[in-house]
C-alpha cells in the first residue's frame, strides 16, 4: 500500500514538472522580439534582397498658366421682335432676312387710313380752343368774365393740345423702325397683311459685340474677375479673344454653376450666334511638368499620383493634379521642381521600396526643395510624400 502512494506521488511530481516546462517554453516563445532583434532581421533581409531595376527619367518643372476651361457658345448680345402698336394693313416692308440695318431704319409701314384726317381735325380744334382762351382773357380784363370761365377755357386748350400730340403719335406709329443697328434675322409680315397691335413685324439681332457665354463651377468662379482676358476656340478652328464682362452672383440651383460672359468685337459680323466654343481663362502661373498619361496611377485611397525616386533611390508616391491636356501628354502639378519619374517598372514597385534605377538621357538627381504646394491645384496631402516633393515639369 505504501509503495502505491509513493508511486502515485512520483508520477504526480513528474506530471507537474512536465506541465510547468511547457508553460515556461510557451511564454518564451510568445514574447515579442526586441527592437534590436527586429533591426537585425530587417538588415539581414535587406542584405539578401535584390533591388528592382527600373527606368527613370529626370524631369524639370517649367512655368505654365493655369486656366479655367469652360464649355460654352457664342451668343448675340440682343434680340428684339419689333412689333406694331396700331391696327392696319402693311403697305411697305423694305427689309428681308439678312438685311443689315442701322438704328431707326424702316422695317414695316402701315396704311395711313384716317389718321392724317384725324390729325387735321385735332389741329383745327386746337386753334379754336386757343382763340376761345385768348378771348376769355380779354373779357376778364374788362371785368366781364370770371375765374371759373378762364379755367374752363384753359382746360379745353390743354385737351386740344394733348389730342394733337396723340394724333401725331398715331401717325408716327404706322412706321415700325429698327431699335438698334443689327441684322434682320426674320420677317413676320408681308405687304397686304392686316395686323393688330402686338403683331411681330421683324426680328432684329445685335451682332456687334458678340458674347461668349458659359457656366463655371463654384470652385473655379472664385478665381475669376471682370476684365480678365479670355480665349475662345471655336468649332471651326478660329481663335477669338476678349475680356470677361460679367460673372454671375447667383448660382443655378440645379447645376450649382455660375454664368460667365466674354465680350468679343464683331464689326464685320463674321461670328455667328450659337457656335460651340471652348473658353479658356488664364488665372495664374504655376510650375508644372508634362508627362505621359500612362505614368499616372492610383493609391489605396483612389488618389491620382506618380511614382518617383529620391536621391537615396527610394520609391515615393506623389499626389498630382492635372493642369491641362497636351497633344503628347498631360501637364501636372504636385511634384518636385526636379524629379526622377519612374517610366518603366512603376507597376512593380511600391512607396518606400529601394530600387536600382537606370537613368534616361543621362539625367541626375540633385537636392530638391520641398513641394511648392502654392502652385499645385487642389493637391492633397499624402502621408508618404518625402520632404523633397514639389511640382512635375517638362
C-alpha positions in Angstrom: 0.0 0.0 0.0 2.8 2.4 0.9 4.5 1.6 -2.4 1.4 2.6 -4.3 1.3 6.0 -2.6 5.0 6.6 -3.3 4.5 5.7 -7.0 1.5 8.0 -7.3 3.4 10.9 -5.7 6.3 10.4 -8.1 4.0 10.3 -11.1 2.2 13.5 -9.9 5.5 15.3 -9.4 6.7 14.3 -12.9 3.4 15.4 -14.5 3.5 18.8 -12.8 7.1 19.3 -13.8 6.2 18.4 -17.4 3.3 20.9 -17.5 5.4 23.6 -15.9 8.2 23.2 -18.5 5.6 23.6 -21.4 4.2 26.7 -19.9 7.6 28.3 -19.5 8.6 27.4 -23.0 5.3 28.8 -24.4 5.8 32.0 -22.5 9.3 32.5 -24.0 8.0 31.6 -27.5 5.1 34.1 -27.2 7.3 37.0 -26.1 7.7 39.6 -29.0 11.2 40.1 -30.2 13.1 43.2 -29.1 13.7 46.2 -31.3 17.4 45.2 -31.7 16.3 41.7 -32.9 13.9 43.3 -35.4 16.6 45.6 -36.8 18.9 42.7 -37.2 16.2 40.7 -39.0 15.5 43.7 -41.3 19.1 44.2 -42.1 19.5 40.5 -42.9 16.5 40.7 -45.3 17.8 43.8 -47.0 21.2 42.3 -47.5 19.6 39.3 -49.2 17.1 41.5 -51.2 18.0 42.5 -54.8 16.5 45.9 -55.7 14.1 46.0 -58.6 15.6 47.6 -61.7 13.5 50.5 -63.1 14.0 53.1 -65.8 13.9 56.7 -64.6 13.5 60.0 -66.4 14.7 63.2 -64.7 12.2 66.0 -65.4 12.5 69.7 -64.6 9.5 71.9 -63.9 8.6 74.9 -66.2 6.2 77.8 -65.6 2.7 77.3 -67.1 -0.5 79.3 -67.0 -3.3 77.6 -65.0 -6.6 78.2 -66.9 -10.2 77.7 -66.1 -11.8 75.9 -69.1 -15.4 76.4 -69.8 -17.6 74.7 -72.4 -19.8 77.4 -73.9 -21.1 79.0 -77.1 -21.3 82.3 -78.9 -24.4 84.4 -78.4 -25.6 87.7 -79.9 -26.0 90.4 -77.3 -29.6 91.5 -78.1 -32.6 90.1 -79.9 -35.7 92.1 -80.4 -39.0 91.4 -82.1 -40.1 94.8 -83.5 -43.9 94.9 -83.0 -46.7 97.1 -84.4 -48.7 99.2 -82.0 -51.7 100.0 -84.2 -54.1 98.0 -86.3 -53.7 98.4 -90.1 -52.6 97.0 -93.4 -48.9 96.5 -94.2 -48.1 98.7 -97.2 -44.4 98.7 -97.2 -41.7 96.2 -95.9 -38.2 97.3 -97.3 -36.2 94.7 -95.5 -35.6 90.9 -96.0 -34.0 88.3 -93.9 -30.3 89.0 -93.5 -30.6 92.7 -94.2 -28.1 94.8 -92.3 -30.0 97.8 -90.8 -28.9 100.9 -88.9 -30.7 102.2 -85.8 -34.1 103.8 -86.8 -34.2 102.2 -90.3 -37.7 101.4 -91.5 -38.8 97.8 -91.1 -42.6 97.9 -91.8 -45.1 100.7 -92.7 -48.9 100.5 -92.2 -51.6 102.2 -94.1 -52.4 105.8 -93.1 -56.2 105.3 -93.2 -58.0 108.2 -91.3 -55.1 109.1 -89.1 -54.0 112.1 -91.2 -57.6 113.4 -91.3 -57.8 113.0 -87.5 -54.6 115.0 -87.1 -56.0 117.8 -89.2 -59.2 117.8 -87.2 -57.3 117.9 -83.9 -55.2 120.9 -85.1 -58.3 122.9 -86.0 -59.8 122.1 -82.7 -56.6 123.3 -81.1 -56.8 126.7 -83.0 -60.5 127.1 -81.8 -59.5 126.4 -78.2 -56.6 128.8 -78.4 -58.9 131.6 -79.7 -61.5 130.9 -77.1 -58.9 131.1 -74.3 -57.5 134.4 -75.6 -61.0 135.8 -75.8 -61.7 134.8 -72.2 -58.6 136.6 -71.0 -59.7 139.8 -72.8 -63.1 139.6 -71.2 -61.6 139.2 -67.8 -59.5 142.3 -68.3 -62.8 144.2 -68.9 -64.4 142.6 -65.9 -66.9 140.5 -67.9 -65.5 137.1 -67.2 -65.0 135.0 -64.0 -62.0 132.9 -62.9 -64.1 129.8 -63.5 -64.7 130.6 -67.1 -61.0 131.3 -67.6 -60.1 127.9 -66.0 -62.6 126.1 -68.3 -61.1 127.7 -71.4 -57.6 126.9 -70.3 -58.6 123.2 -69.7 -60.2 123.0 -73.2 -57.0 124.4 -74.7 -54.8 121.8 -72.9 -57.1 119.0 -74.0 -56.9 120.1 -77.6 -53.1 120.3 -77.4 -53.0 116.7 -76.0 -55.3 115.5 -78.8 -52.9 116.9 -81.4 -50.0 115.2 -79.8 -51.9 111.9 -79.7 -52.8 112.1 -83.3 -49.2 112.9 -84.3 -48.0 109.8 -82.3 -50.6 107.6 -84.0 -49.4 108.8 -87.4 -45.7 108.2 -86.5 -46.5 104.7 -85.2 -47.6 103.5 -88.7 -43.8 103.1 -89.3 -42.0 100.4 -87.3 -38.3 101.1 -87.1 -35.2 99.2 -86.0 -34.4 99.8 -82.3 -30.7 99.4 -82.9 -28.1 98.6 -85.6 -28.1 94.9 -86.4 -29.2 92.2 -88.8 -32.8 91.3 -89.7 -33.0 87.6 -88.6 -36.6 87.1 -89.6 -39.6 88.9 -91.1 -43.2 88.1 -90.0 -45.4 90.1 -92.2 -45.9 90.5 -96.0 -47.3 93.5 -97.9 -51.1 93.4 -97.7 -51.3 91.6 -94.3 -53.7 93.1 -91.8 -52.0 93.3 -88.4 -53.3 94.1 -84.9 -51.4 95.7 -82.0 -48.7 93.4 -80.7 -48.1 91.6 -84.0 -44.4 91.0 -84.9 -43.0 92.9 -87.9 -39.4 91.7 -87.9 -36.8 90.2 -85.6 -33.6 92.2 -85.3 -30.4 90.8 -83.7 -27.4 92.8 -82.4 -24.2 91.1 -83.7 -21.6 93.6 -82.5 -20.4 93.0 -79.9 -20.8 89.2 -79.8 -20.7 87.3 -76.5 -19.1 84.0 -75.4 -21.3 82.5 -72.7 -20.8 79.6 -70.4 -21.1 78.4 -66.8 -18.3 77.7 -64.3 -18.2 75.6 -61.1 -18.3 77.2 -57.7 -14.7 76.1 -57.3 -13.5 78.0 -60.4 -15.7 81.1 -60.0 -13.6 82.3 -57.1 -10.5 82.6 -59.4 -12.3 84.8 -62.0 -12.7 88.5 -62.1 -14.2 91.0 -64.5 -11.6 92.3 -67.0 -9.6 89.0 -67.3 -8.6 88.2 -70.9 -10.2 85.0 -72.2 -9.5 83.0 -75.3 -12.2 81.2 -77.2 -11.6 78.2 -79.5 -14.4 78.0 -82.0 -15.6 74.7 -83.5 -14.3 75.8 -87.0 -10.8 76.3 -85.6 -10.9 80.1 -85.2 -9.4 81.7 -82.1 -11.1 84.8 -80.6 -10.1 86.9 -77.6 -11.9 89.3 -75.3 -12.4 90.5 -71.7 -14.7 88.9 -69.1 -17.6 91.4 -68.8 -19.9 89.5 -66.4 -19.7 86.9 -63.7 -23.0 85.7 -62.1 -23.6 86.4 -58.5 -26.2 83.6 -58.1 -25.7 80.0 -59.0 -28.0 77.7 -60.8 -29.8 75.7 -58.1 -29.7 72.5 -60.3 -26.1 72.6 -61.6 -24.6 74.9 -58.9 -22.7 76.8 -61.6 -22.3 80.5 -62.3 -22.9 82.3 -65.6 -19.8 83.9 -67.3 -19.8 86.3 -70.3 -16.9 87.4 -72.5 -17.4 90.2 -75.0 -15.9 90.0 -78.5 -15.8 92.7 -81.2 -17.6 91.7 -84.3 -17.9 94.7 -86.6 -18.0 92.6 -89.8 -20.5 90.1 -88.4 -18.2 87.1 -89.2 -19.1 85.5 -85.8 -22.4 83.7 -85.7 -24.5 83.1 -82.7 -24.8 79.6 -81.2 -21.4 78.2 -82.2 -19.9 75.7 -79.7 -16.8 77.2 -78.1 -14.1 76.0 -75.7 -13.3 79.0 -73.4 -10.0 79.2 -71.5 -9.5 81.9 -68.9 -5.9 82.1 -67.6 -5.9 82.7 -63.8 -2.4 82.2 -62.5 1.2 81.0 -63.3 2.3 77.7 -61.8 5.2 75.3 -62.1 4.2 72.1 -63.9 5.6 69.2 -65.9 4.4 67.3 -69.0 4.3 63.6 -68.6 2.7 60.6 -70.4 -0.8 59.7 -69.1 0.5 56.1 -68.9 2.6 57.1 -65.9 -0.4 58.0 -63.8 -1.6 55.6 -61.1 -3.8 55.5 -58.0 -3.0 55.0 -54.4 -5.0 52.8 -52.0 -7.5 55.7 -51.4 -8.1 56.2 -55.1 -6.0 59.5 -55.3 -4.2 60.2 -58.6 -0.4 60.3 -58.4 3.0 59.3 -59.9 5.8 57.1 -58.6 9.2 58.7 -58.4 12.6 58.1 -56.7 14.6 60.3 -54.4 18.3 60.7 -54.1 18.5 57.6 -52.0 16.8 55.6 -54.8 13.8 55.0 -52.6 10.4 55.0 -54.3 8.0 57.8 -53.4 4.3 58.3 -54.4 3.4 62.0 -55.1 -0.2 63.1 -55.4 -0.7 65.2 -58.5 -3.3 67.3 -60.2 -3.8 67.6 -63.9 -3.3 71.1 -65.1 -4.1 70.8 -68.8 -4.1 68.3 -71.7 -1.4 68.4 -74.4 -1.2 66.5 -77.7 1.7 64.4 -76.4 0.9 64.2 -72.7 -0.6 66.0 -69.7 0.6 68.9 -67.7 0.5 68.1 -64.0 1.4 69.8 -60.7 2.4 68.4 -57.3 6.0 67.0 -58.0 9.4 68.5 -57.1 11.0 71.0 -59.5 13.5 68.3 -60.4 12.3 64.8 -60.0 13.1 61.3 -61.2 9.9 59.8 -62.6 9.8 56.0 -63.0 8.9 55.5 -66.6 9.3 51.7 -66.8 8.6 49.3 -64.0 6.4 51.6 -61.9 3.8 48.9 -61.5 6.4 46.6 -59.9 7.4 48.8 -57.0 5.7 50.5 -54.1 6.4 53.5 -51.9 9.3 53.0 -49.5 11.0 50.4 -51.6 14.6 50.7 -52.7 15.2 50.3 -56.5 18.1 50.1 -58.9 17.5 53.0 -61.4 18.6 53.3 -65.0 18.6 57.0 -65.8 17.4 58.1 -69.3 19.1 60.9 -71.1 22.0 60.9 -68.7 19.9 62.7 -66.1 20.9 63.1 -62.5 19.1 63.9 -59.3 20.2 66.8 -57.2 18.9 68.2 -53.9 15.4 69.5 -54.3 13.3 71.9 -52.3 10.1 71.0 -50.5 6.9 70.7 -52.6 5.6 74.0 -53.9 2.1 73.5 -52.6 1.0 77.0 -53.5 1.5 76.1 -57.2 -0.4 72.9 -57.0 -4.1 72.8 -58.0 -6.1 71.0 -55.3 -3.2 68.8 -54.5 -4.0 66.6 -51.5 -1.5 65.9 -48.7 0.0 62.4 -48.8 1.5 60.7 -45.7 4.1 59.0 -47.9 5.4 62.2 -49.5 9.0 62.9 -48.8 10.3 66.3 -47.7 11.6 66.8 -51.3 8.2 66.7 -53.1 7.3 69.7 -55.3 5.9 70.1 -58.9 6.3 68.0 -62.1 7.8 69.6 -65.3 8.5 69.1 -69.0 
